[in-house]
């Protein structure tokens, strides 16, 4: 299936890591699932939804490890995005990378696969 990514604040991740699981950011809780992006989708997600927000991190997860709770659903633009209907356990996170803002205030995500 490949890798998927979650952009969130460092504070949200610190809280999730301490609890052993991440139930979602405010928008995730409102929508009823945790929003993820593929490596190709993540830069646009960062630009569109996280511009100007400091102290962000990017979680890397193996999509296949999430089982049937992960569903690929169309966005408003018709592209399929990964949505997790359940909590993400801290042990499912392969890596956590800082996402500093560039000169235009857009989070820099580095090389994502």
N, CA, C and O of each residue as an XYZ file, in Angstrom:
452
protein
N       0.824     -1.208      0.000
C       0.000      0.000      0.000
C       0.857      1.257      0.000
O       0.535      2.222     -0.693
N       1.928      1.260      0.755
C       2.803      2.420      0.774
C       2.664      3.260      2.028
O       1.895      2.953      2.939
N       3.419      4.302      2.035
C       3.453      5.197      3.186
C       2.429      6.310      3.049
O       2.149      6.789      1.950
N       1.876      6.712      4.189
C       0.976      7.855      4.251
C       1.462      8.765      5.369
O       2.267      8.357      6.207
N       0.967     10.010      5.377
C       1.511     11.026      6.260
C       0.407     11.830      6.939
O      -0.663     12.060      6.376
N       0.701     12.246      8.157
C      -0.205     13.095      8.929
C       0.576     14.316      9.395
O       1.618     14.184     10.036
N       0.076     15.500      9.074
C       0.666     16.750      9.531
C      -0.129     17.201     10.751
O      -1.358     17.246     10.721
N       0.580     17.534     11.820
C      -0.081     17.990     13.043
C       0.892     18.825     13.858
O       2.081     18.881     13.544
N       0.398     19.466     14.892
C       1.274     20.279     15.724
C       2.118     19.377     16.626
O       1.733     18.258     16.964
N       3.261     19.899     16.993
C       4.133     19.167     17.910
C       3.397     18.878     19.219
O       3.538     17.792     19.782
N       2.614     19.842     19.707
C       1.864     19.655     20.952
C       0.872     18.500     20.829
O       0.736     17.698     21.753
N       0.176     18.412     19.684
C      -0.761     17.300     19.477
C      -0.021     15.969     19.501
O      -0.494     15.006     20.105
N       1.155     15.907     18.838
C       1.915     14.673     18.811
C       2.435     14.324     20.201
O       2.367     13.167     20.617
N       2.957     15.320     20.924
C       3.469     15.050     22.272
C       2.378     14.466     23.165
O       2.621     13.533     23.930
N       1.176     15.024     23.059
C       0.047     14.523     23.845
C      -0.317     13.100     23.414
O      -0.561     12.237     24.257
N      -0.351     12.860     22.110
C      -0.685     11.524     21.596
C       0.374     10.500     21.995
O       0.048      9.377     22.380
N       1.624     10.888     21.902
C       2.707      9.974     22.251
C       2.636      9.598     23.731
O       2.847      8.440     24.093
N       2.339     10.577     24.578
C       2.215     10.309     26.017
C       1.041      9.376     26.303
O       1.115      8.530     27.193
N      -0.051      9.537     25.536
C      -1.244      8.713     25.722
C      -1.119      7.348     25.033
O      -1.860      6.416     25.346
N      -0.178      7.242     24.101
C      -0.011      5.994     23.362
C      -0.869      5.894     22.122
O      -0.801      4.905     21.393
N      -1.687      6.926     21.874
C      -2.526      6.913     20.669
C      -2.954      8.320     20.299
O      -2.966      9.228     21.130
N      -3.309      8.478     19.023
C      -3.765      9.753     18.483
C      -5.177      9.549     17.949
O      -5.395      8.766     17.025
N      -6.131     10.261     18.540
C      -7.528     10.150     18.111
C      -7.860     11.142     17.008
O      -8.895     11.017     16.353
N      -6.992     12.128     16.797
C      -7.204     13.091     15.728
C      -7.106     14.522     16.193
O      -7.255     14.828     17.376
N      -6.850     15.402     15.224
C      -6.878     16.841     15.450
C      -8.337     17.291     15.489
O      -9.243     16.484     15.280
N      -8.562     18.560     15.753
C      -9.935     19.074     15.840
C     -10.730     18.785     14.568
O     -11.884     18.365     14.650
N     -10.136     19.003     13.396
C     -10.846     18.757     12.136
C     -11.133     17.270     11.955
O     -12.180     16.902     11.421
N     -10.210     16.409     12.397
C     -10.431     14.966     12.303
C     -11.612     14.552     13.176
O     -12.494     13.810     12.744
N     -11.609     15.040     14.399
C     -12.694     14.698     15.330
C     -14.040     15.181     14.793
O     -15.051     14.492     14.929
N     -14.049     16.372     14.181
C     -15.290     16.907     13.609
C     -15.769     16.070     12.427
O     -16.971     15.879     12.242
N     -14.817     15.564     11.619
C     -15.177     14.804     10.418
C     -15.406     13.316     10.690
O     -15.985     12.617      9.858
N     -14.959     12.831     11.842
C     -15.196     11.437     12.195
C     -14.127     10.468     11.725
O     -14.318      9.254     11.804
N     -13.004     10.982     11.237
C     -11.890     10.147     10.807
C     -10.621     10.984     10.815
O     -10.678     12.213     10.810
N      -9.471     10.307     10.828
C      -8.188     11.003     10.786
C      -7.774     11.162      9.319
O      -7.685     10.187      8.573
N      -7.527     12.400      8.930
C      -7.088     12.726      7.572
C      -5.604     12.416      7.403
O      -4.785     12.823      8.226
N      -5.262     11.703      6.349
C      -3.877     11.458      5.965
C      -3.690     11.905      4.522
O      -4.662     12.184      3.820
N      -2.446     11.972      4.084
C      -2.111     12.276      2.695
C      -1.047     11.295      2.236
O      -0.272     10.785      3.044
N      -1.014     11.032      0.937
C       0.092     10.275      0.359
C       1.277     11.230      0.225
O       1.128     12.434      0.432
N       2.440     10.706     -0.116
C       3.600     11.557     -0.332
C       3.369     12.592     -1.411
O       3.851     13.720     -1.304
N       2.635     12.220     -2.454
C       2.336     13.141     -3.555
C       1.361     14.229     -3.105
O       1.473     15.372     -3.547
N       0.429     13.899     -2.254
C      -0.609     14.837     -1.811
C      -0.170     15.753     -0.672
O      -0.754     16.819     -0.482
N       0.839     15.358      0.081
C       1.175     16.047      1.329
C       1.575     17.509      1.151
O       1.190     18.346      1.968
N       2.336     17.840      0.107
C       2.766     19.232     -0.083
C       1.566     20.151     -0.283
O       1.533     21.250      0.272
N       0.591     19.723     -1.057
C      -0.605     20.543     -1.272
C      -1.432     20.626      0.007
O      -1.991     21.680      0.311
N      -1.516     19.543      0.751
C      -2.204     19.567      2.045
C      -1.537     20.576      2.965
O      -2.220     21.357      3.627
N      -0.209     20.568      3.014
C       0.536     21.505      3.858
C       0.259     22.943      3.444
O       0.001     23.801      4.289
N       0.312     23.205      2.141
C       0.088     24.563      1.629
C      -1.337     25.035      1.901
O      -1.554     26.171      2.322
N      -2.280     24.176      1.662
C      -3.686     24.558      1.750
C      -4.206     24.647      3.187
O      -4.991     25.540      3.506
N      -3.774     23.733      4.049
C      -4.378     23.631      5.382
C      -3.470     24.000      6.558
O      -3.949     24.156      7.682
N      -2.158     24.140      6.306
C      -1.242     24.371      7.421
C      -0.333     25.588      7.245
O       0.543     25.818      8.079
N      -0.518     26.363      6.194
C       0.327     27.537      5.958
C       0.243     28.489      7.153
O      -0.835     28.756      7.684
N       1.393     28.984      7.550
C       1.463     29.942      8.642
C       1.414     29.351     10.035
O       1.514     30.084     11.019
N       1.261     28.036     10.139
C       1.205     27.378     11.454
C       2.596     26.875     11.835
O       3.131     25.978     11.183
N       3.177     27.439     12.871
C       4.513     27.007     13.279
C       4.478     25.715     14.099
O       3.417     25.258     14.525
N       5.643     25.152     14.303
C       5.851     24.005     15.190
C       5.027     22.783     14.781
O       4.327     22.180     15.594
N       5.134     22.439     13.493
C       4.442     21.261     12.959
C       5.403     20.090     12.830
O       6.614     20.265     12.702
N       4.835     18.899     12.867
C       5.580     17.678     12.594
C       4.799     16.844     11.585
O       3.598     17.031     11.390
N       5.512     15.922     10.952
C       4.899     15.006      9.983
C       5.124     13.582     10.478
O       6.255     13.167     10.732
N       4.028     12.844     10.610
C       4.100     11.433     10.989
C       4.112     10.598      9.720
O       3.368     10.874      8.779
N       4.958      9.578      9.697
C       5.014      8.640      8.584
C       4.476      7.299      9.063
O       4.907      6.777     10.091
N       3.533      6.748      8.309
C       2.862      5.507      8.685
C       2.815      4.587      7.474
O       2.655      5.053      6.346
N       2.952      3.300      7.694
C       2.768      2.310      6.630
C       1.270      2.048      6.525
O       0.661      1.536      7.465
N       0.672      2.397      5.386
C      -0.782      2.293      5.216
C      -1.284      0.878      5.495
O      -2.345      0.707      6.094
N      -0.539     -0.128      5.069
C      -0.959     -1.506      5.250
C      -1.075     -1.928      6.707
O      -1.780     -2.886      7.022
N      -0.389     -1.220      7.596
C      -0.438     -1.550      9.025
C      -1.744     -1.119      9.692
O      -2.012     -1.504     10.830
N      -2.553     -0.326      8.995
C      -3.775      0.218      9.598
C      -5.004     -0.659      9.363
O      -6.064     -0.414      9.940
N      -4.864     -1.665      8.527
C      -5.952     -2.619      8.320
C      -7.196     -2.020      7.690
O      -7.129     -1.046      6.939
N      -8.335     -2.624      8.012
C      -9.605     -2.232      7.387
C     -10.130     -0.896      7.882
O     -11.062     -0.353      7.290
N      -9.563     -0.352      8.946
C      -9.998      0.959      9.446
C      -9.564      2.080      8.508
O     -10.081      3.194      8.591
N      -8.603      1.787      7.602
C      -8.150      2.783      6.627
C      -8.976      2.644      5.360
O      -9.067      1.567      4.773
N      -9.571      3.742      4.956
C     -10.380      3.757      3.732
C      -9.863      4.855      2.808
O      -9.485      5.936      3.259
N      -9.854      4.565      1.525
C      -9.441      5.542      0.513
C     -10.715      6.152     -0.061
O     -11.503      5.470     -0.715
N     -10.909      7.457      0.195
C     -12.159      8.120     -0.181
C     -11.875      9.383     -0.992
O     -10.856     10.046     -0.796
N     -12.795      9.705     -1.910
C     -12.573     10.893     -2.751
C     -12.724     12.195     -1.973
O     -13.590     12.338     -1.110
N     -11.849     13.136     -2.310
C     -11.947     14.491     -1.750
C     -12.912     15.295     -2.617
O     -13.491     14.777     -3.572
N     -13.074     16.573     -2.264
C     -13.936     17.434     -3.072
C     -13.454     17.484     -4.525
O     -14.258     17.616     -5.447
N     -12.137     17.378     -4.719
C     -11.565     17.417     -6.064
C     -11.570     16.071     -6.768
O     -11.165     15.977     -7.927
N     -12.026     15.024     -6.082
C     -12.123     13.707     -6.690
C     -10.934     12.791     -6.449
O     -11.006     11.601     -6.758
N      -9.831     13.321     -5.900
C      -8.660     12.482     -5.614
C      -8.928     11.623     -4.387
O      -9.595     12.060     -3.449
N      -8.412     10.409     -4.395
C      -8.581      9.508     -3.254
C      -7.571      9.842     -2.166
O      -6.368      9.908     -2.414
N      -8.078     10.051     -0.962
C      -7.243     10.331      0.204
C      -7.451      9.238      1.238
O      -8.553      8.702      1.359
N      -6.405      8.900      1.988
C      -6.535      7.900      3.050
C      -7.162      8.507      4.305
O      -6.716      9.543      4.798
N      -8.189      7.853      4.806
C      -8.896      8.276      6.021
C      -8.924      7.101      6.998
O      -9.299      5.987      6.633
N      -8.524      7.363      8.240
C      -8.511      6.326      9.255
C      -9.716      6.476     10.165
O      -9.873      7.497     10.835
N     -10.565      5.458     10.190
C     -11.741      5.435     11.057
C     -11.372      4.687     12.335
O     -11.688      3.509     12.502
N     -10.708      5.387     13.210
C     -10.232      4.824     14.464
C      -9.029      5.618     14.919
O      -8.669      6.622     14.305
N      -8.417      5.176     15.980
C      -7.245      5.862     16.510
C      -5.970      5.291     15.904
O      -5.917      4.132     15.494
N      -4.953      6.132     15.859
C      -3.625      5.732     15.430
C      -2.806      5.473     16.688
O      -2.687      6.352     17.541
N      -2.248      4.287     16.810
C      -1.415      4.030     17.982
C      -0.016      4.594     17.732
O       0.464      4.611     16.599
N       0.617      5.045     18.786
C       1.956      5.621     18.659
C       2.933      4.625     18.063
O       3.859      5.021     17.354
N       2.747      3.346     18.335
C       3.658      2.328     17.811
C       3.531      2.147     16.298
O       4.426      1.572     15.678
N       2.447      2.621     15.691
C       2.273      2.522     14.237
C       3.022      3.622     13.492
O       3.133      3.572     12.267
N       3.529      4.599     14.207
C       4.236      5.717     13.583
C       5.691      5.311     13.354
O       6.413      4.990     14.299
N       6.112      5.328     12.091
C       7.468      4.916     11.726
C       8.486      6.011     11.987
O       9.608      5.735     12.410
N       8.090      7.267     11.732
C       8.999      8.385     11.968
C       8.203      9.662     12.203
O       7.056      9.798     11.776
N       8.852     10.589     12.894
C       8.294     11.912     13.159
C       9.348     12.918     12.714
O      10.478     12.905     13.202
N       8.966     13.795     11.777
C       9.898     14.751     11.198
C       9.379     16.168     11.388
O       8.184     16.420     11.231
N      10.261     17.087     11.724
C       9.865     18.488     11.845
C       9.503     19.046     10.477
O      10.044     18.620      9.456
N       8.577     20.011     10.466
C       8.145     20.660      9.231
C       8.212     22.175      9.416
O       7.185     22.830      9.591
N       9.432     22.731      9.375
C       9.573     24.176      9.548
C       8.935     24.934      8.382
O       8.770     24.391      7.290
N       8.582     26.183      8.631
C       7.958     26.999      7.593
C       9.014     27.600      6.678
O      10.087     27.998      7.130
N       8.701     27.663      5.379
C       9.603     28.327      4.440
C       9.337     29.838      4.464
O       8.540     30.312      5.273
N       9.988     30.578      3.598
C       9.865     32.039      3.592
C       8.434     32.507      3.325
O       8.064     33.616      3.712
N       7.631     31.672      2.668
C       6.230     32.008      2.384
C       5.274     31.482      3.450
O       4.059     31.640      3.326
N       5.813     30.856      4.497
C       4.967     30.344      5.579
C       4.386     28.974      5.312
O       3.480     28.540      6.024
N       4.894     28.275      4.290
C       4.394     26.931      3.963
C       5.302     25.891      4.626
O       6.525     25.988      4.525
N       4.719     24.905      5.300
C       5.540     23.862      5.934
C       6.386     23.112      4.901
O       5.896     22.708      3.847
N       7.671     22.937      5.233
C       8.576     22.164      4.392
C       8.584     20.733      4.900
O       8.943     20.484      6.051
N       8.193     19.800      4.059
C       7.994     18.416      4.475
C       9.185     17.519      4.154
O       9.243     16.388      4.636
N      10.117     17.986      3.367
C      11.233     17.135      2.983
C      10.795     16.127      1.934
O       9.724     16.251      1.340
N      11.633     15.136      1.717
C      11.352     14.114      0.704
C      10.426     13.048      1.285
O      10.774     12.372      2.253
N       9.265     12.908      0.695
C       8.286     11.890      1.125
C       8.132     10.877      0.007
O       8.141     11.233     -1.172
N       7.992      9.616      0.380
C       7.854      8.555     -0.630
C       6.393      8.237     -0.865
O       6.074      7.371     -1.680
